[in-house]
């Protein structure tokens, strides 16, 4: 496989990760602490956009499976979706100063829907391309490590570089707008680059369009038991992760009382450990099987989240670095495992069920991701509303009551830890019926550093 494919795949992962990480980490706090929206309203707008987003994912996959153009089946959506995503990022954080009241939340709602549409248009075809780039199983595993590298860099840009820049510019309305201009440009360029570098393996005519209605296709997906098990794992684990990620910027500001520089440091450490841990997780998957490695990563997530509850507010360092390192290592295993096991279930659908439904599988995969994000944000904003969170304008320095700080601690640590335990138990039931689940063949020598064999 050409090096350009690995680079293009990493850039595509960077693009989607930078988009979703920046919005997921900063936008809710931007609405409450810079725009002055009540947290219940801000949470409702975000959840409504997530629900819309999740509902359109399978539809995008269904459309992608039936698309045929001279540029390929899925590639054109990378270009259009990437450009639209860059625009959406800029509009989300550059709110005109002259609007308020009903006009303000209507603007916020519209830009959230625009962002959701753009992310769906890019992310679903990108994931579906994973099976179309190569048939070789070990090369595919290597390709997925580049996905983690790209998503790690995208997450770093959104969750570390952006907070560092906010700390220098001022974590206010104008500062968020300037940071969004930089991220928006990077996301748009990523969409262009991934379109140019990624090539689909087969000509457009090589695989016939899937047959059957949307309902029939959906029924076939429900019969794919390995995929359902993978989605159960992801649903529970990512709900807890969404609560954790949403709580962190509130945790650093209102519990630890540190600047956004510390927020950036937290995610810089996590991102570094995601990248550095890839060798470990590839070897774990090669030796023990992909399923078992993914269960191990989920279990490590539970340990990492528990450590967050033990950090003393008065002197968080250096224990906070331990929590960050564990979280990053665990996340590296989770994301690598999810991407590789997803392509396994795509192959299962084509081999056992007789049709290529990569687009629909990718659509449901991302739908679960967005649905859990909505549930996580809803849970966090509801808990904050119940405990009496005080919204503000400007840099968001409002003092919070003790109940709010307790709620933040619960959401940043205990809820996600419980979700990780339950998810790991669910993944133990994963089996590919036509493979020896617990027998793992050795890697080819040329792929030993980065490849992994399916279980």
C-alpha positions in Angstrom: 0.0 0.0 0.0 1.3 3.5 -0.9 2.6 5.8 1.8 0.2 8.4 0.6 -2.6 6.2 1.8 -1.3 6.1 5.3 -0.7 9.9 5.3 -4.1 10.6 3.9 -5.8 8.3 6.4 -4.0 10.1 9.3 -5.0 13.5 7.9 -8.6 12.4 7.6 -8.5 11.2 11.2 -6.9 14.5 12.3 -9.7 16.5 10.5 -12.6 14.7 12.2 -10.8 14.5 15.6 -10.0 18.3 15.6 -13.5 19.2 14.8 -15.4 17.0 17.3 -12.8 17.5 20.1 -12.9 21.3 19.9 -16.6 21.4 19.9 -17.0 18.7 22.5 -14.5 20.2 24.9 -15.0 24.0 24.5 -18.4 24.8 23.1 -20.7 24.0 26.1 -18.5 26.1 28.4 -18.3 28.8 25.7 -22.1 29.0 25.7 -22.4 29.2 29.5 -19.3 31.2 30.4 -18.9 33.5 27.4 -22.4 33.9 25.9 -24.2 33.7 29.2 -26.7 31.0 28.2 -28.2 29.0 31.1 -26.6 25.6 31.2 -30.0 23.9 30.9 -30.7 25.7 27.6 -27.1 25.2 26.4 -27.3 21.5 27.1 -30.7 21.2 25.4 -29.4 22.9 22.2 -26.3 20.6 22.2 -28.3 17.4 22.8 -30.9 18.3 20.1 -28.1 18.8 17.6 -26.5 15.5 18.6 -29.8 13.7 18.2 -30.3 15.1 14.7 -26.6 14.2 14.0 -27.1 10.6 15.1 -30.3 10.2 13.2 -28.6 11.2 9.9 -25.6 8.9 10.3 -27.2 5.7 9.0 -28.9 7.7 6.2 -25.4 9.1 5.1 -24.1 5.5 5.1 -27.0 4.3 3.1 -26.4 7.1 0.5 -22.7 6.4 0.5 -23.2 2.7 -0.2 -25.2 3.6 -3.3 -23.0 6.5 -4.6 -21.0 6.1 -7.8 -18.9 8.9 -9.2 -15.7 9.2 -11.3 -13.9 10.3 -8.2 -14.9 7.2 -6.3 -17.7 6.1 -4.0 -16.8 7.8 -0.8 -14.0 10.3 -1.6 -16.2 13.2 -2.9 -17.8 13.5 0.5 -14.4 14.0 2.2 -13.9 17.2 0.1 -17.4 18.7 0.6 -17.7 17.6 4.2 -14.2 18.9 5.1 -14.8 22.4 3.7 -18.3 22.6 5.3 -16.8 21.5 8.6 -14.2 24.2 8.6 -16.8 26.8 8.0 -19.0 25.4 10.8 -16.1 25.6 13.2 -15.6 29.3 12.5 -19.3 30.2 12.8 -19.8 28.3 16.1 -17.3 30.4 18.0 -17.6 33.7 16.1 -21.0 34.8 17.3 -22.1 38.3 16.1 -21.9 40.7 19.1 -25.2 42.4 18.3 -27.5 39.5 18.8 -29.0 38.3 22.1 -32.1 36.7 23.6 -34.0 34.5 21.2 -31.8 35.5 18.3 -28.8 34.3 20.1 -30.0 30.8 20.8 -31.4 30.5 17.3 -28.0 31.3 15.9 -26.4 28.8 18.2 -28.9 26.1 17.3 -28.4 26.8 13.5 -24.6 26.6 13.7 -24.8 23.4 15.8 -26.9 21.8 13.1 -24.5 23.0 10.4 -21.6 21.5 12.3 -23.5 18.2 12.8 -24.3 17.9 9.1 -20.7 18.6 8.1 -19.2 16.1 10.5 -21.6 13.4 9.3 -20.8 14.1 5.7 -17.1 13.7 6.3 -16.9 11.1 9.1 -19.1 8.3 7.7 -17.5 8.1 4.2 -14.0 8.3 5.8 -14.7 5.3 8.0 -16.3 3.3 5.2 -13.1 3.8 3.2 -11.2 1.7 5.7 -12.3 -1.5 4.1 -12.0 -0.1 0.5 -8.3 0.9 0.8 -6.8 -2.5 1.3 -7.8 -6.2 1.6 -4.7 -7.2 3.5 -5.5 -7.8 7.1 -2.1 -6.8 8.6 -1.8 -3.7 6.3 -5.3 -2.8 7.6 -4.1 -3.0 11.2 -1.2 -0.8 10.3 -3.5 1.6 8.6 -5.6 1.9 11.8 -2.5 2.8 13.9 -2.2 5.8 11.5 -5.8 6.6 12.3 -4.9 6.8 16.0 -1.9 8.9 15.2 -4.0 11.4 13.2 -6.8 11.5 15.8 -4.2 12.1 18.5 -2.8 15.1 16.6 -6.3 16.4 16.0 -7.2 16.0 19.6 -4.0 17.7 20.6 -4.8 20.7 18.3 -8.2 21.0 19.8 -7.7 20.1 23.4 -4.1 21.2 24.1 -3.0 23.7 21.6 -6.3 25.5 21.6 -6.5 25.9 25.4 -2.8 27.1 25.4 -3.7 29.7 22.8 -6.8 30.7 24.8 -4.7 31.2 27.9 -2.6 33.7 25.9 -5.4 35.4 24.0 -7.9 35.4 26.9 -10.5 32.8 27.5 -13.3 35.1 26.5 -15.6 35.5 23.6 -13.1 37.1 21.3 -10.3 34.6 22.2 -12.5 31.7 21.3 -13.3 33.3 18.0 -9.7 33.7 17.1 -8.8 30.1 18.0 -11.8 28.9 15.9 -10.4 30.7 12.8 -7.2 28.7 13.1 -8.9 25.4 13.7 -11.4 26.0 11.0 -8.7 26.6 8.4 -6.8 23.4 9.5 -10.0 21.3 9.2 -10.8 22.6 5.7 -7.3 21.9 4.5 -7.5 18.4 6.1 -10.6 17.7 4.0 -8.9 18.7 0.8 -5.7 16.7 1.6 -7.6 13.5 2.5 -9.6 13.8 -0.7 -6.4 14.1 -2.8 -4.4 11.4 -1.0 -6.9 8.6 -0.4 -7.7 6.3 -3.3 -10.3 3.5 -3.3 -9.0 0.1 -4.1 -11.6 -1.0 -6.7 -13.0 0.9 -9.6 -16.5 2.3 -9.2 -18.1 -0.5 -11.1 -16.2 -3.3 -9.3 -18.7 -3.7 -6.5 -22.4 -3.6 -7.3 -24.7 -1.3 -5.4 -26.4 -3.0 -2.4 -30.0 -4.0 -3.0 -33.0 -3.7 -0.7 -34.7 -0.9 1.1 -33.4 1.1 4.0 -35.5 -1.0 6.4 -34.2 -4.3 4.9 -30.6 -3.0 5.2 -31.2 -2.0 8.8 -32.6 -5.5 9.5 -29.5 -7.1 8.1 -27.3 -5.0 10.4 -29.3 -6.1 13.4 -28.5 -9.7 12.4 -24.7 -8.9 12.5 -24.1 -10.1 16.1 -20.4 -9.2 16.3 -21.2 -5.7 15.2 -24.0 -5.4 17.8 -21.7 -6.5 20.5 -19.1 -4.0 19.4 -21.7 -1.2 19.5 -22.8 -2.3 23.0 -19.3 -1.8 24.2 -18.9 1.5 22.5 -22.3 2.8 23.7 -21.7 2.2 27.4 -18.0 3.2 27.4 -18.4 6.3 25.3 -21.4 7.6 27.4 -19.1 7.6 30.4 -16.3 9.1 28.3 -18.6 11.9 27.1 -19.5 12.8 30.7 -15.8 12.8 31.6 -14.7 15.0 28.7 -17.6 17.5 29.2 -16.7 17.8 32.9 -13.0 18.3 32.6 -13.0 22.0 31.6 -15.4 22.7 34.4 -13.3 20.5 36.7 -10.1 22.5 36.0 -11.8 25.9 36.3 -14.2 25.4 39.2 -12.6 22.6 41.3 -8.9 22.9 40.8 -9.0 26.7 40.1 -6.3 26.5 37.4 -6.0 28.3 34.1 -6.6 26.9 30.6 -2.9 26.3 30.4 -3.4 23.4 32.8 -6.3 22.2 30.8 -4.1 22.1 27.7 -1.4 20.3 29.6 -3.9 17.6 30.7 -4.8 16.8 27.1 -1.2 17.1 25.9 -0.2 14.3 28.3 -3.2 12.2 27.3 -2.4 12.7 23.6 1.2 11.8 24.0 0.4 8.6 25.8 -2.2 7.7 23.1 0.5 7.8 20.5 3.3 6.2 22.6 1.0 3.4 23.7 0.3 2.2 20.1 3.2 -0.2 20.1 1.9 -1.8 23.3 -1.6 -2.2 22.1 -0.6 -3.6 18.7 1.5 -6.2 20.5 -1.3 -7.0 22.9 -3.7 -7.5 20.0 -1.1 -9.7 18.2 -0.5 -11.9 21.2 -3.9 -12.1 22.9 -6.3 -11.1 20.1 -8.1 -7.9 19.2 -11.1 -8.6 21.4 -9.0 -9.3 24.5 -6.8 -6.3 23.9 -10.0 -4.1 23.7 -11.3 -5.6 26.9 -8.0 -4.8 28.6 -8.1 -1.2 27.3 -11.7 -0.8 28.7 -10.6 -2.2 32.1 -7.6 0.3 32.2 -10.1 3.1 31.5 -12.0 2.2 34.7 -8.8 2.4 36.7 -7.8 5.7 35.1 -11.1 7.3 35.8 -11.0 6.2 39.4 -7.6 7.9 39.8 -9.3 11.2 38.9 -11.4 11.0 42.0 -8.3 10.7 44.2 -6.7 14.0 43.0 -6.5 16.6 45.9 -8.0 19.9 44.8 -5.4 21.8 46.8 -2.3 20.2 45.2 -3.4 18.4 42.1 0.1 17.9 40.7 1.8 15.5 40.2 -1.1 13.0 40.7 -3.0 14.6 37.9 -0.3 13.6 35.5 -0.7 10.0 36.6 -4.4 10.2 35.8 -3.7 11.8 32.4 -1.1 9.2 31.5 -3.4 6.3 32.4 -6.3 7.8 30.6 -4.2 8.4 27.4 -2.8 4.9 27.4 -6.3 3.4 27.9 -7.8 5.6 25.1 -5.0 4.5 22.7 -6.1 0.9 23.1 -9.8 1.7 22.9 -9.5 3.6 19.7 -7.2 1.3 17.9 -9.3 -1.7 18.9 -12.6 0.0 17.8 -11.2 0.8 14.4 -9.7 -2.6 13.7 -12.7 -4.6 15.0 -15.1 -2.4 13.0 -13.3 -3.4 9.8 -13.6 -7.1 10.9 -17.4 -6.7 11.2 -17.5 -5.1 7.8 -15.7 -8.1 6.3 -18.1 -10.4 8.2 -21.1 -8.6 6.7 -19.7 -9.0 3.2 -18.6 -12.6 3.6 -21.5 -14.1 5.6 -24.4 -11.8 4.7 -23.4 -11.4 1.1 -23.4 -7.6 0.6 -21.0 -4.8 1.2 -22.7 -2.5 3.8 -19.5 -0.7 4.9 -21.3 2.7 4.6 -24.2 1.7 6.8 -22.0 0.0 9.4 -19.9 3.1 9.5 -23.0 5.2 9.9 -24.3 3.2 12.8 -20.8 3.2 14.3 -20.7 7.0 14.3 -24.4 7.3 15.3 -23.6 5.5 18.5 -20.6 7.8 19.0 -22.8 10.9 18.7 -25.7 9.4 20.6 -23.5 8.7 23.5 -22.1 12.2 23.3 -25.6 13.6 23.5 -26.4 11.4 26.5 -23.2 12.4 28.2 -23.7 16.1 27.7 -27.4 15.8 28.8 -26.4 13.9 31.9 -23.7 16.5 32.8 -25.8 19.6 32.1 -28.7 18.1 34.0 -26.5 17.3 37.1 -25.1 20.8 36.9 -28.5 22.4 36.7 -29.8 20.3 39.7 -26.8 21.3 41.8 -27.2 25.0 41.0 -24.5 25.9 38.5 -24.1 29.7 38.0 -23.6 30.8 34.4 -21.6 33.9 33.6 -20.4 36.1 30.7 -16.8 37.0 29.9 -14.1 34.7 31.2 -16.5 32.7 33.4 -15.1 33.3 36.9 -18.4 32.9 38.8 -18.0 31.2 42.2 -19.9 27.9 42.3 -21.6 26.3 45.4 -20.2 23.2 47.0 -22.9 21.0 45.5 -21.8 21.9 42.0 -18.2 20.9 42.8 -19.4 17.6 44.2 -21.4 17.0 41.0 -18.3 17.8 38.9 -16.3 15.2 40.8 -18.9 12.6 40.3 -19.1 13.2 36.5 -15.4 13.5 35.9 -14.5 10.2 37.7 -17.2 7.9 39.1 -19.8 7.8 36.3 -17.2 7.1 33.5 -15.4 4.4 35.7 -18.7 2.5 36.1 -19.4 2.7 32.4 -15.9 1.3 31.5 -16.5 -1.7 33.8 -19.8 -2.5 32.2 -18.5 -2.0 28.7 -15.6 -4.4 29.3 -18.0 -7.1 30.5 -20.1 -6.6 27.3 -17.1 -7.0 25.0 -16.3 -10.4 26.5 -19.3 -11.7 24.5 -17.8 -10.7 21.1 -17.2 -13.5 18.7 -16.6 -13.7 14.9 -18.4 -17.0 14.1 -16.1 -18.0 11.2 -12.8 -17.4 13.0 -11.0 -19.1 15.9 -11.5 -16.2 18.3 -8.7 -17.0 20.7 -6.1 -18.2 18.2 -3.9 -15.5 16.9 -1.4 -16.1 14.1 2.1 -14.4 14.2 2.6 -11.3 12.3 4.6 -11.1 9.1 8.1 -9.8 10.0 7.8 -6.7 7.9 4.7 -5.6 9.9 5.9 -6.7 13.3 6.3 -3.1 14.7 3.0 -1.8 13.7 0.7 -4.6 12.5 -1.8 -6.7 14.4 -3.6 -9.9 13.6 -7.3 -10.3 13.9 -8.6 -12.6 16.6 
